[in-house]
Amino acid sequence: MLRIMVVESDPSLAQLYREELEEAGFGVVVISDLRRALRSLKGAPAHVLVTNLDLVGGQLEHWMKYLRQVHEGGVVLLGRRSRRSPSIDGLSILEKSSDLSDLLVRLRDMANSAWWCRASGSC
């Protein structure tokens, strides 16, 4: 089962993500802030981290560099796409919406890639 860590400060949205992702078959942990999420990842890794682009602030490259010290998996940032989204390995930026269909498709793609990688032994 793909383990997803969702970092969302809005309790209503956090609940929506938990319910929808669990219903789709993912293991879900929801944490309300990035610092706690980074500490948690040290002891309980997740396959994918999903968070709000606004929580990361304007220093995406710096934050990703720090995140990669504790998390090797995929990262999905939800928010408005900027015209010049940086090309960072393992990073997807999706529009933030109450319709989670794009997020579910992306997470299923990430799960399939991880399973094929493991099965082929070429990770």
C-alpha positions in Angstrom: 0.0 0.0 0.0 1.3 3.4 -0.9 1.8 5.6 2.2 0.9 9.2 1.7 1.7 12.0 4.1 -0.6 15.0 3.6 0.5 18.3 5.2 -2.5 20.6 5.4 -3.2 23.3 8.0 -6.9 23.6 7.2 -8.8 21.0 9.2 -11.7 20.7 6.7 -9.3 20.1 3.8 -7.2 17.7 5.8 -10.3 15.6 6.5 -11.3 15.7 2.9 -7.9 14.5 1.8 -7.8 11.8 4.4 -11.3 10.5 3.5 -10.8 10.6 -0.3 -7.3 9.1 -0.3 -8.2 6.3 2.1 -11.3 5.5 0.1 -9.0 5.3 -3.0 -6.9 2.7 -1.2 -3.9 4.7 0.1 -2.5 4.7 3.6 -2.8 8.3 4.8 -1.2 10.3 7.6 -2.3 13.9 7.9 0.0 16.5 9.7 -0.9 20.2 10.1 2.6 21.8 9.6 5.8 21.2 7.6 8.2 21.2 10.6 6.2 18.4 12.3 6.0 16.5 8.9 9.8 16.7 8.4 10.4 15.4 11.9 7.8 12.6 11.4 9.4 11.5 8.1 12.7 10.8 9.9 11.0 8.0 11.9 8.1 7.0 9.7 8.9 7.4 6.0 6.1 7.9 3.4 6.2 7.1 -0.3 4.7 10.5 -1.2 4.4 13.8 0.6 1.5 16.0 -0.5 1.3 19.6 0.7 0.1 23.0 -0.2 2.4 25.2 -2.3 1.6 28.2 0.0 3.0 26.3 3.0 6.4 26.0 1.3 6.6 29.7 0.7 8.8 31.3 -1.9 11.8 29.2 -1.3 10.8 25.9 -3.1 14.3 24.9 -4.1 15.7 25.5 -0.6 12.8 23.6 1.0 13.2 20.6 -1.4 16.9 20.4 -0.7 16.1 20.1 3.1 13.2 17.7 2.5 15.5 15.4 0.5 17.6 14.9 3.6 14.7 13.0 5.2 12.4 12.0 2.3 13.4 10.2 -0.9 9.9 9.7 -2.2 7.7 11.7 -4.5 6.4 15.1 -3.7 3.1 16.7 -4.8 2.6 20.4 -4.3 -1.0 21.7 -4.6 -1.5 25.3 -5.6 -1.4 27.6 -8.5 1.2 26.7 -11.1 3.6 29.5 -11.7 4.8 30.2 -15.2 8.3 29.1 -14.3 7.9 26.0 -12.1 11.3 24.6 -11.3 12.3 21.3 -12.7 13.0 19.2 -9.6 13.3 15.4 -9.7 10.3 13.7 -8.0 8.3 16.9 -7.8 4.8 17.4 -9.2 2.8 20.6 -9.0 -1.0 20.3 -9.4 -3.7 22.8 -9.2 -5.3 22.8 -5.7 -9.0 22.0 -6.0 -11.8 20.3 -4.1 -11.9 17.9 -7.1 -9.2 15.4 -6.1 -9.3 13.4 -9.4 -6.0 14.9 -10.7 -4.3 14.1 -7.4 -5.6 10.6 -7.4 -4.5 10.0 -10.9 -1.0 11.3 -10.1 -0.7 9.2 -6.9 -1.8 6.1 -8.8 0.9 6.8 -11.4 3.5 7.2 -8.7 2.3 4.0 -7.0 2.6 2.1 -10.3 6.0 3.4 -11.0 7.2 2.5 -7.5 5.8 -1.1 -7.9 7.4 -1.6 -11.3 10.6 -0.2 -10.1 10.6 -2.6 -7.1 9.6 -5.6 -9.3 12.3 -5.0 -11.9 14.9 -4.3 -9.3 16.1 -1.2 -11.1 15.3 1.5 -8.5 
